[in-house]
Structures are given as structure tokens and as C-alpha cells.
Amino acid sequence: MTTESSDDIVDRVLSRAAEKTDRARVSVFSSGKAQALDDSSGSDHDRSFDGEQQDLADRISLRRVQGLSTELEDVTEVEYRQVRLENVVLIGVYPKGQVEDGENSMRELAALCETAGAQVLDGVMQMRPMPDPATYLGRGKTQELRDLVAALGADTVVADTELSPSQRRALEDEVKVKVIDRTAVILDIFSQHAKSREGKAQVELAQMQYMLPRLRGWGESMSRQAGGQVGSGGAGMGSRGPGETKIELDRRRINTRMAKLRKQIEAMKPARDTKRANRKRNSIPSVAITGYTNAGKSSLLNRITRAGVLVENALFATLDATVRQAQTEDGRNYTLVDTVGFVRNLPHQLVEAFRSTIEEVADADLIVHVVDASHPDPASQIRTVRDVIGEAEASDIPEQIVFNKCDLIDDNTRLLLRGLEPSAIFASARTGEGIDEVLQVIAERIPTPDVPLNLLVPYERGDVVSSLHAKAVVDSTDYEEGGTRMHVRVKHADLPQFEEFVSA
């Protein structure tokens, strides 16, 4: 099949769309970088704020495949995902009046597929009130999809919403290629990017929860049942099994594995709770950086703390929560937590499995909600993230909106965004614009010690002086004959610890 340019694809599909009825709308995605992942990593970006990025180097590095060469010297190096890219066609169903939302969702799905390692050939949308309960698109449109898949040479069809097991089977039987949905793509990305032991366990649990109702048998090879006499068509003696079919056996094994994973994840919870309890006991405020996927949360964390967290222009590059310490200008310590990004139609399996990340948001003193200012529909991203925050019962925690990537927008877009969120901060993790304002707002909105004390601490109690610098705001320090004179502000909860040193 000859390779077409993106302009050729656009012209071809738009001409085809002009001949369709108003019940079908075609949206096209080029075979190159999806619009949702346009390369905006300009050369002016100071990469020193992102650290060495060794994780990114490992992720995109070439991998040698042993045993492929017929030469005396093996010089073959390939990257495993480039050996065989899946060619996919996207499908979506949206009601009339929500075409723009549908196109944005389809572009996001294209970016998800590319992040997972696939090549998007084309995408089609149908306008109808509800998806067809049998085949998702309806019988007629399914036949058109089959012809399109055959013409393009695609080997996978990806639906923009979660398909029921019956819809997936019906589409596969008609289109004759593999059919998956948005949830399966997200789970695949998570399985590629999870690194920590807990993250891998959470992803595996979510995959099995998704897989369990979608197991499919293939004829007699899936059966383990045997019996009867040889003359009656049975296999005879020695072949009578427990009467359990292969698909039943798979279901039982999956349920057993899920129970084991739940126990493992539950066993990891005390360690997380202990770390959070230590931070609370030491009165260290927590700031959670949350937001939509690929909004620039990790870049913002690196700009503030030089944490060296993995930064990649891809969806769900960060899956494991990262905690780093920072300090206000007046010397107060606080923690910054980089969390996993959210996405529209986030599978409920992942919301439940990644409860540990959501717990970090629920226990925060301030939520820094990062929004991609260059996205065509930032309002829907804000709604999606706030819905997940609500599910975590964290809606009452103070929130600060930060419009990141503001170096990519013009003044008119800034006015629109200002109308959307009047108290938002415009920032850019790439150029450093607005970072000082973000730090100032964090310093103003995290809990501040407000009980003034005049203390005289004996010189042999250096531990108390150190504790005051860690927990309190030290306004002044003087050295007298009887000890260290300190004027400080502490929290009410810390008063009993320092009462014995109060001086008139």
C-alpha cells in the first residue's frame, strides 16, 4: 500500500464525507503525530529543570534482539515497538449537537493509540442518539467500516467508548479484525509504563477486572469436559475430567489471582499510611499536583524542585506518585506530590485500582490543579479532574488552578481562560513564566503557624531549636546568657511541645 501524506488523507476523507448523509461524520487523523500530542518541546526549554531523565532514555532506547542476525557480526538493533506497529482505525458514536466534543475525544483517542505504540490510519464518527446495542455502529455502518478496514489494510479497530462483550464480538465477526475499546488502550499504556511494585499490581488487577467478563471461547478446543463410552462418541476411560470447561477454568484462575493482588495491594497500604502519618506528625503541609494527563504536572514539579521526574510528551507518562520536599521563602517546609493524570471516561477499574494515588490527593492541604492552556477544550478537562476529585471525597480541599503551557497561546485565548477561571495563574514550566506566582500562592494557602511564642531554649537543648526551625516560623533569634531567645509562631497542635520554654 502506497504511503499517503496527511494532506492527501484529509482531502480523500473529506470528499467522502461530503457524500454521506448527516447521520455520519468523518474525522481524520494523520498517520504521523496525533494532534493531541503535537511536538511543542521547543529548543528554548531548559532541560536542567527536568533532571537527567534516565527513565525516559530507558523507555525510548533501542533494544538488541539476540539471534536474528545471519552475519558473523550482529549489528541488528531494533526497538520492540517498531518491529510491528498496529495499524488502527478509530470509530465513535456521538449525538447530534456534540460533534465538537466528539472530535476532541477522537483526537485524544488517537493520541492514546500512538502512546500505546500504534499507527492511526483513519477515524470515523457516526451521529446517532445512542450506540447500537448489538454492533455499536449499526448493521449498515458496520459494513462500511469493514470495507474501510479492508481498503486501508488495518488490523485493529478501536472504539472511543467502552464496548460491551456482545458488541465487541459482533464487530469482530463482521469486520474480521481485532476490535478493542478505549479502556483496553488505556490499560495497555498503564501496563507499559508502570514501574513500581504497587503500580504493576494495580494495573494487573485492573486488567483482570476488565478481562473477566470478556473471556471468549473458541470451539471444542476450549472444552475440558469428556465422558461417555468410546462407541457413543466419548473419549473413554481415563479422559473424564472434573467437568470444568477451559473458559470456566480461566475464570477461576483470574478470580484467584485477583484475590491475591488485592491482598498484596492491601498489604502495601500500611507503608503509605505510615509515611503520611509521619508527615502529619511533623506538621509538614502537603501540596498535591493533579490534573489531566499530559498537562505538564511532572514538568512543573521538576521546575520547582529539580526532582528529575520522567517528562515525556505522551499520555500517562507518570503512573507512580512522586513526593518531593520544597520550602517557602520564609523557611517553611512542605511536600509536593506528583500524581497520575486523569482522562475523560477513565475506566472505573483504574479509579479503584489507583486508590493510593487518589488518597494522596484526599490527604493534601492544597490541590494545585494543572490545566493545559493550549488544549482546544480546557473546560472539559477541568470538569473531568474535578469529578475524580469528588469521587475521592476531596472536594472540600482548597484548589488552585494553574494554566500551564501558556507560552503556546495568544492573548485572546488568555482572555477566554481568564473568564473561565478568574483566579487562575498563567504559567509555563518550559520558560519559567508564572512559577514565582505559583510558589507565592502555595506559601499563602498552605497551613501557617499562627500562635506567637517568646521562648528561651537552653543551649544544651539543640534538638528543640532544630524542631522549631522545622515546624514553626522563626521571626527572630538572639543568643543570651541563659540560652537561645527565639520569637516564633507555632500551630496550636504543637503548643504542648514548647510550653516549658515559654519566657515572659
N, C-alpha and C positions, 0 to 999 in steps of 0.2 A: 504494500500500500504506500503510495507516494505521500510525502510529508507536506502538509499544507501550512502556510503561515497563519498567524492568528487573524489577520485581516481577511484572508480567504475564507476561514471558518465562519467569521462573523457575517460576511456577505452571503455565504451559502445558506446559513441557517435563517437569517433574517428574510431572505427571499422565500424560503419555505414557510416561514411564519406568516407572511403576508397572505398566503393562500389558505391558511387554516381558518376555521370558524373562531368566533370569540370565546369558545369554550376551551381553547388550548392556547397557551402562550409559551414561547420558546425562549429560554435564557441560555446563553452560550458562555462557555469557559474555555479559554485558550489552553493549549497543551503545555504552555510554559508556566511561570509562577502565577498562582492564583491572585486575584485582585486583593483578597483579604490579607495576603502575605507579600504585598509589593515591597521590593527592596528599598528600604528607606534608611539604611545604615550608612549615612554619608561619611565621607572621608574625614570630616571635621570632628568626629566623635572621639573623645579622649578615652581610649580603651583602658587606661591605667585605673579608672574607677571600677572596671569590671574584673580586675584581678587577672590571674594567669589563664583562667578558663580552660583548665586541663580536662574537665568533664566534656566540654564542647569538642575539644580536639579528639578525645576518645570516640565520641559519638559519630563524627564525620570522617574519621581516618579510614584509610584503605586497609583491608584485611586480606592477608595472603591465604589462598586456598591451596592446601597441600595436595599433591598427587594429580594435578591437572596437566602438567607440562609433559610433552614428549621429547623435549630438548634435553641436552645434557645439563644445561643450567636453567633452573626455574626462574623466569623473570615475569611470571604472570601475577599481577596484583589486581584484585577486583574488590569492589565493595559489595557486600552481600545483597543490598537492596537494589543495586544497579544491574545485577545479573539478569533479573527478570522483573520488570516493572509491570504491575497490573494495569491494564487499560480499562478505565471505568466510564460508564455513562450514568449521569445523575438524573433522578426523577423526583418530582414533588407535586403535591396537590394543595392548592390554596383557594379559599373562597374569593369571589369577586369583591373588589374593594381592598384587598390586602396583597395586591400584586407587588408593591414595593417591598413590603416585609418579606414576601416570599423570595424575591430576588436576592435580598440581603442574606436570607437564611441559606439559599443555594450557594451563594458565593462563599459563605462560611463553611458549608459542607465541602466545597471544592478545596478550600484551604486545609480542612481536616484530612481529606483523602491524600493530598500531597504530603502533609506531615507524616501520614502513615506509610508513605512510600509508593503511592500510586500515581498514574498519569491520567488526568481528566481529559477525555476526548470531546465530550459534549454534555449538555444538560437540557432537559425538557421539563416544563411546568404545565400542569393542567388546572384550569379554573373550574371548580365544582364545589358545591356546598360542603360535602363530606366525602372522604375517600370511599371507594367502593369496598364493601365488606368482604368481597370474595377475592378480587385481584388488585385492589388498591387503586388502579387507574381505570378500571372498566374493561370489558372484553375488547371493544374496538380499539381503544388506545393501547392496550397491551399488544395487539397485533402490530400496530405501528411501531411500538417500541422494539418488538422482535426484529422487524425489518431494519430499523436504525442500528441496532446492535450488530446485525449481520453485515450491514454496509460498512460500518466503521471498524469491524474486527475487534470489538470489545470483548472482554472475558468476564466482566463483573458489572452488575447494576447495583447502584447504591440509592436507597430511598431516603428522603430527607426527614422522615418521621419513623418512629418505631413500628415495625411491621408485626402483625400477629403471626403465629406459626402457620396458620392456614393460608394467609396472604402470601407469605414467603414461598410456601410450597407451590401454590397456584402460579405465581410469577415464574418460578424456576421451571415448572413443567411447560410453560408457554414460551418463555424466552430462550430456554435451553442453555443458559449460562448461570453462574453463581449469582445469587441475589442476597444482599445484606442490607442493613439499615444503619441509620446514624449512630445508634447505640453501639453496634458492633465496631464501627470505625473508632469511636472514642475509646472503647475498651482496648482495642488493638494498640492505639497510641499509648495508653496508660501502661500496657504490658511492656512496650518497648522502652519507656522512659523511667519506670520505677527502679530505684536503686537500693533503697534501704530494705532491711528485712521486713519491717512493718508495712512499708509501701507495697512490696511484692505480695505479701499475704493479703492485703486489702484488695489489690487488683485481681488476684486469683479468686478470691471469694466473690467479687462482683461478676467475674466472667462465668463462674459456675451457676450463680443465681440466674444469669441471663440464659445460659445454655440449657438448663434443666428442662424447661417446657418446650424446647426446640429440638430435642433429640428426634432423629428420624431414622426409621429402619429401612433396610434395602433388601426386601425379598427374603428367601429362605436362609440366606447366609447369616441373618440376624437372629435366627432361632436356635435355642439350645434344647428345645423340647424333642424328645424322641420316645418311642414306645411301641407297643403292639408286636405282632408276630411278623416274621420276615415275609411269610406268604401273604399277609394282609397289607403289605406296603410299609411296615415298620422296619426299624434297623435291627431289631432283635436284641438278644441278651447282651449285657454289658454297655448298652447305649442309653439306658433310661436315666436321664439326668434329674436334677431337682425340680424340673418343671418350670424353670425360670428362663424367659427369653433373654436374648442378648441386650435388648433395649432396657428391660427391667433390671438386668444386672448393672448396666451403665448408670441407671438412675440411682440404684442403691449405692454404688461406689461414689457417685457425686455427692449424695447426701452425707455419706460417711466423711468424705473429705471436707465438705463444708462445715460439718460439726467440729472437725479437728482445727480448721482455720479459725473458726470463731473462738475456740478455746485459746489458740495462740495469740490472737489479737487482744482478747480479754486479759491474758497474762502480761501483755506489754503495757496495759493501762496504768498499773501502779507506778511504773517508772516515770511515765509522763506526769501523773498526778504529783509525784514527789518533787519533780523539777519545778512544777508550777507552785507547789506549796512552799518550796524554798524561796522562790522569787517573792511570793506574798509575805512570807515571814520576814524577809529582808526589806519589805516595803518598796520593792522595785516596780514602778509602773510598767505596764505592758502596752505597746502600740502594735496593732495588727495591720499589716498592709494587705488589703484584699482588693478584689476587682475582677473584671472579665479577663479571660485568658488572652495573652499577648498584649495586655495593656501597658506593660513596662514596669511591673511591680519589682522584679528582680533587679532591673537596671536602676530603679530608684533606690533600692536597698544598697546596691553597690556604690552609688554616688554618695550616699550619706555615710556609710560605714566602711567602704572598700572591702566588702565581705568576700569578694571573689565568687559569688554565687553564679551558677551557669546562666548565661544570657544567650538566647537564640531567637531569631525571628521566625518562630514557629509556635503553633498552638500547643499548650500543655507541656512546655519545656520544663517547668518546675512542677514536681509532684510531691516532694518531701518538704515539710515545713522546716524553715531555717530560722534560728534565733540568734540575733547579734546584739551586743551591748552598744549603747550610744550614750551621749552625755549632753545636757543642755549647757548653755553658756555660763549659767551660774553654778555649774558643778553637780547638778542632779543627774543620777544615773537612771536609765530606763532601757527596756529591751524593745527591739524591732523584730517582728515575726513576719517572714515572707511565707505566704500561704499559697496553696494550689488555686489556680484561676477557675472561674466558673464559666459556664456556657449555656446558651438557651437550650431548653429541652434536655437538661442534664439528666442522665439516667438515674432513676431513684436508687438503683443498686449502688451507684457510686456515691450518692449523697449519704447513704447509710454506711457504706464501707469506709469512707473517708471522714468518719465522725471525729477522729482525733484532730484533723486539721480544723474542722469546724469548731471543736472545743477550744482551740487556741483563740479563735475569733470571739467566742462567747465569754472567755475569761479576760479579754482585753479591757483596758481602761479607756482606750480611744481607738477608733477604726479609721485608718486612712484609706479611703475608697478611691483607687486609681482608675481613671477612665481614659480611654484612647480618644483624644480630641479629634483625630483625623478620621475616625470611623464614620461611615455615612449615617448611622443611626445610633448615636450615643445614648439616647433616651431609653431605648430598649435594653441596652447593656446595663444601665443603671437599675432599671426595674428588675432584670434577671438577678443581679447580685443582691439587691435588697430582699427579693423573695427568698433566696437561700439564707441570708442573714436572719430573716424572720423565722425560717424553719429551725435555725439554731437557737431560737429564743434569745437573740442578741439585739433586737430592735431598739431596746432602751439604752444601748451604749452610745455615747457621743460619736458622731461621724463627721469626717472632714473630706469633702470631695476635692480631688486633685486631677485636673485635666492635664494629662501627660502628652508628650509629643506635640506640644503647641508650636514648635518650630516648623511644623508641616501644614499649618493652617493660616488663612488670611484674616484680615481684620473683621470682615463681615461674619465669618464663622465664629470668631471670638464673641461678637455681639450676640449671636444666636445662643451660644453656650452660656453666656452670662445671664441671658434671660431664662435659660433652663435651670441653672443653679447659681443664684446671685452671690452666694458666699463662697463659691469655689475658688481654688487657687490655680492659676495657669503656670505650668512648669514644663521643663524638658530635661529628662535625665541625660540626654546627649550633650546639650550645650550648657547645662547648669542653670538655666533661667528658672527663677522661682524657687530654687532649692532653699535659699535662705529664708524665704517666707514660709515654706513648709516647716522648717525647723523651728521658726518662731512660733507658729501656731501650735506645734506639738508641745513646746515648752509652756505655752499659756494654758493648754487644755488638759494636760496630764495632772493628776492629783499633786497638790503642792502643800508642804508642811506650813501650817498657819498659826501654831501656838508659840509665842516668843518666850524664850528662857534665857536667863543670865546664869551661866554655870561657872564654877571654879573646880577644875578637874586636877587632882594631884598628879605630879609628874610621873609617878610610878604606874598610873592608870592610862598608859598609852592606848590600850585597847578601846577605852571609852572615846578617846579623841578620834581614833580611826572609825569607830562606829558612827560617830556624829557626822563625819565627813561623808560617809556612805548613805546615811538615812535622812539627814537633816540639811537645811540650808544654813550655812555658816556665814553670818553677817560680818563678824569681826573676831580676831584672835589676838590676845595680848598675853605676855608672859610675866607673871608676878612671883613674889617670893613663895606664896603658898601653892602655886600651881598655874595651870593654863586657864586664863579667863576667856570664855567664849560666849558670844551673843549669837544664839541660834534660833531657828524656827523648826519645830518638830510636829509630827502628827499626833493626834490625840491618843492613838493606839500605842505610841512609843513613850508616852509620859512616864509610866511607872519605871521604865528602864533608866531614866536620868534624874528622877526626883531627888535622890540622895546628894546630887552635886549642885542643886539649886542654891544660888547665893543671892543675898539681898542687894 
